[in-house]
Amino acid sequence: MEPMSKGSPDIEEVPKAPGAGCPECGEPWLRPTQLPGRLRCVFCLTRFEIVSQCPDCGTHQTIARMSTTEDMTCQTCTGSMLRPV
């Protein structure tokens, strides 16, 4: 049996979540497409667009460039700002 080198980890690292959660299936595989403001779930293949008016409460919000997943939730009711296309 070979001794473990100093650089090898004793415990396997848990992989990070690949992306934002899909509103349809809940899997963390939501990815941006080539069109701005459009996303697609790689798991269930549902397409979404980010909208300026919340589908749940109707509050209008400014669409910012999506740099984080916080841009995809309503600031008033914390509902999803994504609408299936």
N, C-alpha and C positions, 0 to 999 in steps of 0.2 A: 504494500500500500504506500502510495506516494504522499509525502507531507504536503500540506496546503501552503501555497506561497502567501506572502504577506498581502499581495494585491487582490486575492480572490475573497469575495464576501462569504461569510458563514451562513447568512440568511438571504434568500432570494428577495429581490426588491419587488414590491407590489406595483404593477404598472398604473400610471395615472389615468384618469378618465379621459378618453380620446376627444371629447368635445361636449357641447351643450346637449341637454336632454331633449329628445323629440317630444312634441306635444301629443302626437298620436300614439306611439308605442312606448315612450318613456326611456328608450335606450339612448346612451350618450354618444350618438353617431351623427349629429347634425353638422353639416358642412356647408360652407358658402359655395355658390355656383359662379359661373362666369358673369351672370347678370347682377348688378348691384341691388342689394336688398332682397335677394332670393337665396333660399337655403334648401338643401335636400337631405333627408335622412338616408344614410347609407344602409341602414338595417331594413327599414320597411319601404324605402324608395318613394316616400311621400314628399312632394314639393311644397314649400311654404314661401310666402312673401311677408316682409315686415310691413306693417300698416301704421298709419299715423293716428288712427282712431281705435281705441281699445274695443275689441269685440264684446267684452264682458260688461264694462260700465259706460262706454261711450266717450270717455275723456279723450280730448285731442292732445297729442304730444308731438314735439319736434323729433323727427327721425335723425339721430346722430349716426355717424359712421360706426359700424359695429366693430368695436375693439374688444368688448367684453360681453359676457352673457347678460349683464344688467341692462343692456340696451334692448333686450328682447322681453322685458317684463314691464307691466304698467306700474307707474309710480304711485297711482292712487289705490288700485285694488290688487296689485301684484299678479294680475292675470297675464297670460301670454299675449304678446303683440304680434304673434305669427298667425297668419291665416292660410289654410290649405289652398293650393292653386289647382 
